[in-house]
Amino acid sequence: SEITEHYRFDSIESQVRLLADSLFLMKDYESAFSMYKLIKDDYKNDRAMLHYASVQEMMALCLYQMDKTKEMFGFLETALFHYTRVAEEERGLLSGGPSARPITAPDATRLATR
């Protein structure tokens, strides 16, 4: 079974994500936050947890830039939880078991430990 859903560049989710990332780079953090919020539930409903965690992380960064640090920690906690969960699932699928060690680190593991 596939762990993450891959979205084509012309999908609505990819276009909204690109818009949100562009707004973030232009320092329009409030608009970026609202765009990330729009696609967050789509990723969660599609069970694309790596994308979901990434959006949660970006929402936390938007809140940090807007000086709303109290609200930020919940989003960071959710992002780390899902990064870790996806990494554990990948490790189990790629190595054949939780005790075996894969040759290279999967993407989710890299994101969870950066």
Phi, psi and omega in degrees: 000148182279140182274314183241149176273131177262131182254129177294158182298335182263007177284156180301317181299318180293321180292318179293321178297318178298318178298315180297316179296321179294318178297321178298316179294331178273007177066027173261075190291327180293316178292320178299316179301317181291327177290318177298322180296325178298317185268349181304311182290328177298314179297319180294317179295327178279357182060033176266075190292333177292317176294318179300315179296321179297319178293320177299319179297317180292325176296321177296319178295323176298314180297322177299316181292335179268010181060039176245061188291332179297321180284336186296323189296326178297319179291320178295319179298317179295318179298312180297320179300313183286324174302314182295318181297315179294321179297319178294320178295316179298316181300318179294322181285320185281329186259350180087358179176162184290338183270338180285151183248124180288160181291315178240154180282131176294162181304316182297323178295319179298319180291323183288336185247010181281000000 
